Amino acid sequence: MTGSSGDRVAIVTGGSRGIGRACALMAASRGYKVCVNYINNEDAANKVVAEICDAGGNAIAVKGDVAIETDIIDMFAQTTSQLGPVTDLINNAGILDQEGRLDGFSAERIARIIAVNVTGSILCAREAVKAMSTRHGGKGGTIVNLSSVAASMGAPGVYVDYAASKGAIDTFTLGLAREVANEGIRVNGVRPGIIDTDIHGSGGSPDRVEAMKHVIPMQRGGSSMEVAEAVLWLMSDEAGYITGTTIDVSGGR
Ligand code: NAP
């Protein structure tokens, strides 16, 4: 995808908080029109949209569960009709659950993590390919998938199911990138380390960044904006010859 970001329309799944919010704000500041997707937190999504519009940008908030196919199709339709054809997808929505061992995890928990993190990302990418691929009459585009360093560490004793879901994302990034490389679409991933967001609260460790910073080579957690910088660079024309790769944003490994 080449051209000014003013022609570009980005969907950010889970754009209401954390890393997705940072990506939405940064994309808008670089001229993208932005769909801020969320599942529950309408106020937070509306605040992101207001912040973008107050700064002269163009954004909409769209509620939808990425684990539900019809919600995804509706999100792409609303974005196309209100902002224009989708040119960029940031597959950011992701969840984890209470820290623990596999022998204590329910089938429902595991299924939900896979449905949101894996199936959701793959289905969003499918709709993006339909919108962007030159094979379907599109003008190309970019997809960035949010993985995690947990994919390379496995997260034993904490959330092996979440780590496995991110391992699937890494493989998906590689495979889809190769599948659509000649159709104008670049597909890359970002693997954040321990980033200061609300997600750690859903694992039962809201203070995880502080508690774990000693194991990080740079001895600190990362910020959502530091992750967004890598995401936006992968989307940019400066990364025009890069596809099928995943960048660690983790303060070292
Ligand atoms: P977060 O602060 O918990 O925010 C999650 C976002 O996803 C929210 O906007 C939430 O919407 C949305 N969301 C959750 N389930 C959804 C669903 N089913 N459909 C649509 N949206 C949904 O998370 P984060 O820390 O920013 O993480 C973002 C991504 O980075 C995730 O894929 C995560 O796995 C990955 N990551 C994070 C870290 C980290 O340390 N933070 C490390 C590695 C990887 P509502 O506001 O409506 O709830």
Residues whose N, C-alpha, C, O or C-beta is under 5 A from the ligand:
A	BS01	NAP	G14 G15 S16 R17 G18 I19 G20 N37 Y38 I39 N40 N41 G64 D65 V66 A67 N92 A93 G94 I95 V116 L146 S147 S148 V149 P192 G193 I194 I195 T197 D198 I199
